[in-house]
């Protein structure tokens, strides 16, 4: 299995279509974005190349390829206004393995390790992230990679008819 992490440089319609698919997938949406109610959870929107270009103004986005096929994306940003612990030199990270053939194969672990290296090379000393309390797989992955819980935010996201916590985690590089 050949895994590549390629910085997003030039948004294209096909990349925007992949992001649209992932950001509208009812299995992925509860894991990747907070939702305050059922309507938000079911909301779908189209991602355009212009949207991706705008994201590049504040995010570093890496595309995840397995054997030449796009399976996901990961990103980090500085100056994230919703940090739980406001410390300088902190990067906020996110990852989506959007294609089923990329899930459950250790790609997320390799992707996070690559992202940590990029973040460190760019001068950041700390990473913070949030994982919803029902996302046990992601929580276990982050714990195994050395992330530690620093706090919990109650009633953060809606899923399966109720509100759930956001677990904030950090790792010093």
C-alpha atoms as a printed R data frame, in Angstrom:
    type eleno elety resid chain resno       x      y      z
1   ATOM     1    CA   UNK     A     1   0.000  0.000  0.000
2   ATOM     2    CA   UNK     A     2   1.503  3.289 -1.171
3   ATOM     3    CA   UNK     A     3   0.357  6.237  0.985
4   ATOM     4    CA   UNK     A     4   1.062  9.824 -0.051
5   ATOM     5    CA   UNK     A     5   0.341 13.107  1.699
6   ATOM     6    CA   UNK     A     6   0.268 15.943 -0.811
7   ATOM     7    CA   UNK     A     7  -0.251 19.611  0.094
8   ATOM     8    CA   UNK     A     8  -3.310 21.065 -1.578
9   ATOM     9    CA   UNK     A     9  -2.011 23.784 -3.871
10  ATOM    10    CA   UNK     A    10  -4.528 24.170 -6.681
11  ATOM    11    CA   UNK     A    11  -8.188 23.431 -5.921
12  ATOM    12    CA   UNK     A    12  -9.989 21.745 -8.821
13  ATOM    13    CA   UNK     A    13 -13.613 20.821 -9.462
14  ATOM    14    CA   UNK     A    14 -12.843 17.123 -8.826
15  ATOM    15    CA   UNK     A    15 -11.220 17.913 -5.453
16  ATOM    16    CA   UNK     A    16 -14.175 20.133 -4.534
17  ATOM    17    CA   UNK     A    17 -16.525 17.269 -5.460
18  ATOM    18    CA   UNK     A    18 -14.632 14.909 -3.118
19  ATOM    19    CA   UNK     A    19 -14.860 17.431 -0.249
20  ATOM    20    CA   UNK     A    20 -18.577 17.916 -0.998
21  ATOM    21    CA   UNK     A    21 -19.113 14.152 -0.841
22  ATOM    22    CA   UNK     A    22 -17.297 13.793  2.495
23  ATOM    23    CA   UNK     A    23 -18.892 16.872  4.070
24  ATOM    24    CA   UNK     A    24 -22.358 15.574  3.125
25  ATOM    25    CA   UNK     A    25 -21.870 11.897  4.008
26  ATOM    26    CA   UNK     A    26 -24.318 11.038  6.833
27  ATOM    27    CA   UNK     A    27 -21.769  8.610  8.320
28  ATOM    28    CA   UNK     A    28 -18.954 11.187  8.359
29  ATOM    29    CA   UNK     A    29 -20.788 14.407  9.265
30  ATOM    30    CA   UNK     A    30 -21.369 13.462 12.935
31  ATOM    31    CA   UNK     A    31 -17.628 12.715 13.299
32  ATOM    32    CA   UNK     A    32 -16.243 15.781 11.576
33  ATOM    33    CA   UNK     A    33 -18.340 18.832 12.424
34  ATOM    34    CA   UNK     A    34 -20.332 20.023 15.423
35  ATOM    35    CA   UNK     A    35 -24.073 20.248 14.936
36  ATOM    36    CA   UNK     A    36 -26.476 21.949 17.312
37  ATOM    37    CA   UNK     A    37 -29.587 20.093 16.160
38  ATOM    38    CA   UNK     A    38 -30.981 17.613 13.656
39  ATOM    39    CA   UNK     A    39 -31.362 20.242 10.941
40  ATOM    40    CA   UNK     A    40 -27.669 21.151 11.143
41  ATOM    41    CA   UNK     A    41 -26.717 17.478 11.180
42  ATOM    42    CA   UNK     A    42 -28.685 16.875  7.984
43  ATOM    43    CA   UNK     A    43 -27.551 20.104  6.267
44  ATOM    44    CA   UNK     A    44 -25.705 19.577  3.040
45  ATOM    45    CA   UNK     A    45 -23.761 22.101  1.057
46  ATOM    46    CA   UNK     A    46 -21.572 22.096 -1.990
47  ATOM    47    CA   UNK     A    47 -17.844 22.804 -1.683
48  ATOM    48    CA   UNK     A    48 -16.454 24.738 -4.637
49  ATOM    49    CA   UNK     A    49 -12.862 25.273 -5.751
50  ATOM    50    CA   UNK     A    50 -13.276 28.868 -4.519
51  ATOM    51    CA   UNK     A    51 -14.264 27.546 -1.080
52  ATOM    52    CA   UNK     A    52 -11.122 25.403 -0.958
53  ATOM    53    CA   UNK     A    53  -8.996 28.350 -2.071
54  ATOM    54    CA   UNK     A    54 -10.509 30.428  0.756
55  ATOM    55    CA   UNK     A    55  -9.735 27.640  3.262
56  ATOM    56    CA   UNK     A    56  -6.107 27.720  2.100
57  ATOM    57    CA   UNK     A    57  -5.910 31.317  3.349
58  ATOM    58    CA   UNK     A    58  -6.093 30.036  6.949
59  ATOM    59    CA   UNK     A    59  -5.482 26.258  6.757
60  ATOM    60    CA   UNK     A    60  -2.671 24.041  5.577
61  ATOM    61    CA   UNK     A    61  -4.472 21.196  3.792
62  ATOM    62    CA   UNK     A    62  -2.924 17.878  2.812
63  ATOM    63    CA   UNK     A    63  -4.622 15.372  0.544
64  ATOM    64    CA   UNK     A    64  -4.330 11.697  1.490
65  ATOM    65    CA   UNK     A    65  -3.796  9.263 -1.379
66  ATOM    66    CA   UNK     A    66  -3.594  5.473 -1.197
67  ATOM    67    CA   UNK     A    67  -2.297  3.730 -4.296
68  ATOM    68    CA   UNK     A    68  -2.993  6.902 -6.277
69  ATOM    69    CA   UNK     A    69  -6.610  7.238 -5.107
70  ATOM    70    CA   UNK     A    70  -7.766 10.192 -3.009
71  ATOM    71    CA   UNK     A    71  -9.167  8.823  0.276
72  ATOM    72    CA   UNK     A    72  -9.151 11.813  2.614
73  ATOM    73    CA   UNK     A    73  -7.686 15.067  3.828
74  ATOM    74    CA   UNK     A    74  -6.032 16.489  6.895
75  ATOM    75    CA   UNK     A    75  -5.338 20.048  7.884
76  ATOM    76    CA   UNK     A    76  -3.961 22.345 10.518
77  ATOM    77    CA   UNK     A    77  -4.344 25.983 11.351
78  ATOM    78    CA   UNK     A    78  -2.796 28.471 13.704
79  ATOM    79    CA   UNK     A    79  -4.701 31.125 15.634
80  ATOM    80    CA   UNK     A    80  -7.801 28.946 16.003
81  ATOM    81    CA   UNK     A    81 -10.105 31.127 18.082
82  ATOM    82    CA   UNK     A    82 -11.836 28.250 19.879
83  ATOM    83    CA   UNK     A    83  -8.786 26.703 21.548
84  ATOM    84    CA   UNK     A    84  -9.559 25.275 24.949
85  ATOM    85    CA   UNK     A    85  -6.116 26.230 26.212
86  ATOM    86    CA   UNK     A    86  -4.893 29.497 24.739
87  ATOM    87    CA   UNK     A    87  -1.172 28.896 24.312
88  ATOM    88    CA   UNK     A    88   1.126 30.439 21.722
89  ATOM    89    CA   UNK     A    89   2.639 28.240 19.009
90  ATOM    90    CA   UNK     A    90  -0.421 25.945 18.973
91  ATOM    91    CA   UNK     A    91  -1.819 24.288 15.858
92  ATOM    92    CA   UNK     A    92  -5.383 22.974 15.647
93  ATOM    93    CA   UNK     A    93  -5.747 19.812 13.548
94  ATOM    94    CA   UNK     A    94  -8.480 17.988 11.698
95  ATOM    95    CA   UNK     A    95  -8.567 14.808  9.635
96  ATOM    96    CA   UNK     A    96 -11.147 13.086  7.455
97  ATOM    97    CA   UNK     A    97 -10.666  9.660  5.935
98  ATOM    98    CA   UNK     A    98 -13.597 10.011  3.587
99  ATOM    99    CA   UNK     A    99 -13.434  6.860  1.502
100 ATOM   100    CA   UNK     A   100 -14.307  3.491  3.069
101 ATOM   101    CA   UNK     A   101 -11.287  1.779  1.515
102 ATOM   102    CA   UNK     A   102  -9.051  4.166  3.464
103 ATOM   103    CA   UNK     A   103 -10.642  3.432  6.842
104 ATOM   104    CA   UNK     A   104  -9.435  0.912  9.402
105 ATOM   105    CA   UNK     A   105  -6.039  0.354  7.760
106 ATOM   106    CA   UNK     A   106  -3.777  2.552  9.881
107 ATOM   107    CA   UNK     A   107  -3.842  5.400  7.386
108 ATOM   108    CA   UNK     A   108  -5.179  7.839  9.985
109 ATOM   109    CA   UNK     A   109  -2.259  7.032 12.306
110 ATOM   110    CA   UNK     A   110   0.272  7.611  9.523
111 ATOM   111    CA   UNK     A   111  -1.522 10.782  8.462
112 ATOM   112    CA   UNK     A   112  -1.469 12.269 11.974
113 ATOM   113    CA   UNK     A   113   2.240 11.418 12.373
114 ATOM   114    CA   UNK     A   114   2.964 13.176  9.055
115 ATOM   115    CA   UNK     A   115   0.889 16.175 10.106
116 ATOM   116    CA   UNK     A   116   2.730 16.384 13.441
117 ATOM   117    CA   UNK     A   117   6.044 16.469 11.567
118 ATOM   118    CA   UNK     A   118   4.830 19.258  9.272
119 ATOM   119    CA   UNK     A   119   3.515 21.248 12.219
120 ATOM   120    CA   UNK     A   120   6.801 20.876 14.121
121 ATOM   121    CA   UNK     A   121   8.847 21.885 11.055
122 ATOM   122    CA   UNK     A   122   6.741 25.031 10.818
123 ATOM   123    CA   UNK     A   123   7.636 26.078 14.358
124 ATOM   124    CA   UNK     A   124   4.623 24.988 16.375
125 ATOM   125    CA   UNK     A   125   5.259 23.383 19.745
126 ATOM   126    CA   UNK     A   126   1.775 22.184 20.650
127 ATOM   127    CA   UNK     A   127  -1.227 20.586 18.961
128 ATOM   128    CA   UNK     A   128  -4.794 20.791 20.194
129 ATOM   129    CA   UNK     A   129  -7.768 18.923 18.798
130 ATOM   130    CA   UNK     A   130 -11.330 18.040 19.649
131 ATOM   131    CA   UNK     A   131 -12.945 14.627 19.387
132 ATOM   132    CA   UNK     A   132 -16.616 13.979 20.044
133 ATOM   133    CA   UNK     A   133 -17.176 11.616 22.972
134 ATOM   134    CA   UNK     A   134 -18.979  9.013 20.841
135 ATOM   135    CA   UNK     A   135 -16.048  8.744 18.398
136 ATOM   136    CA   UNK     A   136 -14.250  6.016 20.356
137 ATOM   137    CA   UNK     A   137 -11.959  4.970 17.482
138 ATOM   138    CA   UNK     A   138 -10.551  8.460 17.036
139 ATOM   139    CA   UNK     A   139 -10.218  8.997 20.795
140 ATOM   140    CA   UNK     A   140  -8.261  5.744 21.148
141 ATOM   141    CA   UNK     A   141  -6.019  6.659 18.211
142 ATOM   142    CA   UNK     A   142  -5.161 10.040 19.715
143 ATOM   143    CA   UNK     A   143  -4.516  8.526 23.157
144 ATOM   144    CA   UNK     A   144  -2.202  5.937 21.595
145 ATOM   145    CA   UNK     A   145  -0.331  8.725 19.796
146 ATOM   146    CA   UNK     A   146   0.337 10.546 23.062
147 ATOM   147    CA   UNK     A   147  -2.473 13.095 23.168
148 ATOM   148    CA   UNK     A   148  -3.831 13.879 26.623
149 ATOM   149    CA   UNK     A   149  -7.281 15.074 27.650
150 ATOM   150    CA   UNK     A   150  -7.241 18.698 28.827
151 ATOM   151    CA   UNK     A   151 -10.967 19.349 29.089
152 ATOM   152    CA   UNK     A   152 -14.498 18.572 28.033
153 ATOM   153    CA   UNK     A   153 -17.160 20.858 26.640
154 ATOM   154    CA   UNK     A   154 -20.695 19.704 27.470
155 ATOM   155    CA   UNK     A   155 -23.581 19.811 24.991
156 ATOM   156    CA   UNK     A   156 -21.245 20.496 22.087
157 ATOM   157    CA   UNK     A   157 -22.728 18.455 19.251
158 ATOM   158    CA   UNK     A   158 -26.002 16.759 18.370
159 ATOM   159    CA   UNK     A   159 -26.147 13.115 17.249
160 ATOM   160    CA   UNK     A   160 -28.565 10.212 17.675
161 ATOM   161    CA   UNK     A   161 -31.188 12.394 19.321
162 ATOM   162    CA   UNK     A   162 -29.042 13.970 22.034
163 ATOM   163    CA   UNK     A   163 -26.177 16.344 22.773
164 ATOM   164    CA   UNK     A   164 -22.630 15.039 23.348
165 ATOM   165    CA   UNK     A   165 -19.374 16.383 24.749
166 ATOM   166    CA   UNK     A   166 -16.357 17.553 22.811
167 ATOM   167    CA   UNK     A   167 -13.212 16.119 24.388
168 ATOM   168    CA   UNK     A   168 -10.265 18.461 23.966
169 ATOM   169    CA   UNK     A   169  -6.833 16.902 23.745
170 ATOM   170    CA   UNK     A   170  -3.295 18.213 23.420
171 ATOM   171    CA   UNK     A   171   0.192 17.046 22.596
172 ATOM   172    CA   UNK     A   172   3.466 18.895 22.977
173 ATOM   173    CA   UNK     A   173   5.946 18.317 20.178
